[in-house]
Amino acid sequence: MAPKEIRNVGLIGLGKMGLPMARHLVKRGFTVAGFDVTEDAMEGAAEAGVRTALSPQAVAAASDLVIIVVGFDQEVEAVMFGERGVLAGARDGSVIAVASTIAPQTMQRIASRLPASPKVALLDIPLCRGEGPAQTGDLLIMGGGDRAAFDACRPAFESFATSIHHLGPVGAGQVGKMVNNLILWACISANEEGFKLAQALGIERETLRTALLDSSAGNWSLETRPEEKPMPWAEKDMTIVLKEADAARLSLPLCGVIKEVIKTVKQERGWPTPKAPGD
């Protein structure tokens, strides 16, 4: 069950992804409420025309659609089910969309914990393409959940995403994002090792990159150079893949290698990895 028209949108998490999404929604004429645990993020959102709220509960009470954009699985669950969480402020017909990248199993657990009242529609809409496209409004959505609710939200999604795909029931979006990340990190790992080999054998990196982009080895990461940025969520992404594969009793040996290659790249460049609350 979803409202026929969504005009009021809430954002939980106003960081490098959530804040630009909020800006795009405001520019498209949506009334946007937002909450973040950091004061700087709330101030930036207020300057962008977002109506800041004191809790996820207050955001949900003011919204037809609530989009959750926090970092870790446990944060999503806390935002959903906490004493002043989204469900405490939601009403019948509210749509809750989890844009965070979390494990498909976590998404299924969240769905199983939903109360009978209020009667809400739960979607998962993990985001692809990263921070640059978030700024320009060119994100890609992998979607899962009730199709009617998803379609009702599409005009809001179109304010910050140029590619929107509904893949199936709740959790399908997280599966799609997980596979996307596996292939992405595999390409980054292969590119990195290939360039190391080329350098050792006397071939200049940029000269080779130009040639590879015209070759059968061309790939998105080769073109967009994500390895030049800190890649904060790499280990988290691959941990999700490995845990889901283990639960499914699948052997994916490449995944373990990819995780170690990415970890080595980050260590060599001094890039940090975000820690989950409590770690």
N, C-alpha and C positions, 0 to 999 in steps of 0.2 A: 504494500500500500504506500503510495507516494502522492504528494500534492500535484495537482495538474500543472501548476506553474511555480517554479522555484525562483524567488526574488531575493530571499534573505539567506546569506551564506556565512557560515562560521568557519574560522581557521583555528585549530589548536596546534601551536608551533609556528612561530613567526621568524624563523631563521633564514638560511640562505636559499631554501626552497619556498617555504611558506610565505615569507614577506613579498617576494615578487609575484607569487600567485595571487595574494591579496590585492596587490596594486592592479593587476590586470582585471580582476573581478570588479574593483571599484570603477576602473575606466569604462567597463562595459555596462555600468549602470546598476550593478547589484549593490544592495545594502550589505555591508560586510562587518561582522563582529569578529574579534580575535582575542586570543589569550596566549601568553608565553610566560615562562617562569623567570625570564630575565627582564629587568627594567629597561635596558637599552632597546631590546626588541619591541617592547610595548610602545616606547616613545617613537621609534621609527615607524611602527604601524599607524600610530595616531597621526603622524605627519603625512602619511599616505592616504588619509581619509577613512581609516578603519576605526570602528567604534570598539575601543578596548574594554574588556570585561574582566572581572575579578576572579573568574574560575571557569573551567570547562562547562560546569553546570549552567552558568549565566550565558555563555556563548550558545549552548544548545537551546536554552529557553528563548533566545532571540532569533533562531535560525530554522529554515526549512531543511537545509542541507548543512551538515557539519563535516568538514574535511580534517582528518587527523594527520599531521605531518611531523611526528616526533621520531627519535632515532632508533629506539630499541623495542623489542617485543614487550618487555615488562613495562615500558613507559606507555605503550599503546593500551595495555590492559589496565594500568592505573588510571589513565585518562578516561577510559570507558567506564570502569566499575567503581572508582573511588567514591568516597563520601560526597564530594562535590564534583563528581565526574559527569560525563556527557549524559549518561542514562538518567541521572537525577534531574536533568533539565529538559530532556526530550519529551515529546508528546506523540500521540498516535499520528502516524503519517510522516514522522521525521525520517530523514535519510542520513545515515552515518557512513561516511566513506573513508576507509583507511588507506591513505596515500603512502604511508611508511612502507619500507621494504621489510617484511617480517616473514617468518617461516610459514609455509602453508598449513602446517599442523597448528601453529598458534592461531591462524585465522579461523580454522575449523573449531578450535576450542572457544574462541570468542563467540562464534555463532551459536555454539551449544549452550553458552552461559546467558544468552539474552533472555530477559524475563518475558512473561506473557503480556505484561503491561509496563510501560507503554509499548504499543505495537509499532516497531520501527523496521525500516528496510536497511539491511547491512550490505555494503559493497566493499570490495577491495579494489583500489585503483593505484597500485604502485606506479611510480613515475620513472621514465627512462629519458636519457640524453644528458642529464646533469644540470649544473648550476647556470652555465651560459644560456642554454635554451630556456631555463626558468626565467631568466631576466628578459628574454625576448618574446616569451609566450609561445615557444615552439617545442614544448614537452610532448612526450608520447605517453599515453595511458594504456596499461594492460588492465582490463577490467574483469571483475567477476561479481556475481550476485544477480538478484532479480532483474530481468531485462526491462520491465516497465519502469522500475525505479531508476535504472541506469539511463534509460532514454529520457526520463524527465529531467535528469541532471545534465544532460549533454550540452545544453546552451551554456551552463556555468563552466563545464569542463572546457568548452571551446574557447573560453576567454584566455586560457593559459596553455592549451595543448592543440597542436595541429594534426596529430594522429591519435585517434581514439578507437580502441579495439575491445569489444566485449568477447571474452573467451569462454564463458560458461558460468557455472554456479559459483557461490562464494568460495574463495580460495583459488579459483582458476587464474585470477590476475597475479597472485603471488607465485603460482607455478610458472606462469609466463615470464615474470620478472626474474625468477630464479634461473631459468634456462637462458634468458638473455644475458644475465651476469656471468654464468658459466662460460658461454661462448665469447663474451667480451673479454674476460680475464684470460681466457685461452689465447685469444689473438694478441693481447698486450704482452703476454709471456713469450709467445713465439716471436713477436716483433723484437722484443728486448734481447732475446738470446741471438736472434739473427744479426742484429746490429753489432752485438759484441763480437761475434765471429767475423763479421765484415771488417770491423775496426782492427782486429788482431791480424787480419790478412791484408791490411793496407788500403781498404776502400773507405772513402769519406762518407759519413752517415747521410748527409742531406742529398748528396749525389745519388746514393743508392735509394733513398726514400722516393725520390722523383721517379726513378725507373720502376720501382715496385708498385707504385700507384697505378702505373699503366699495365701491370702484369697480372697474372692469375693469382698472385699473392696479395693483391690489393684488398684492404679491409677498412672498416669504419675507424678503428682505433689508429691505424696507420695514417689516415687522413686527418683526424681531429687532434692527435697528439695528447691523449689523456695522461700518458706517462710523464708529461711535463708538469702535472699538477699533483698535489699530495695524495690523491686517491684514498680518502680516509676510511671508506667502508669496504675496502677490498677483502680483508680477512673475515669480516662479518658476513659478507656475501658468500664467500666460499665455505664458511662454517655451516651456513644454512644448507647449501647444496650437499655437503658431506653428511650432515645429520639426516636430511630427507632421504638420501640414497641409502644410508644405513637402515633407516626404518623400513624402506621398501625392499631391503635385502638385494640391492643392486651393487655390483662392483663397478666403480667409476675411477679407475686408478689415475687417470689424467688429472682429476680434481685435486688430489693431494699434492701432486707435483706443482700444479698451478699456484696453489696457496703458498707453497714454499718459495717459488720464484718471485711472486708478488711481495712476499714478506722481505726477501733479500733486497729487492729493488728499493723498497721503502727504507730499510735499514741503511743501505748505502747512501741514500740521499737525506737521511736524518728526518724523515717524515713521520709524524706521530699517528697513532691509531686511537680513535675515540674510545673511551671506556664506558661500559654500561654502568648505570647507577648501582653502587654497592661493590663494584669490582675494585 
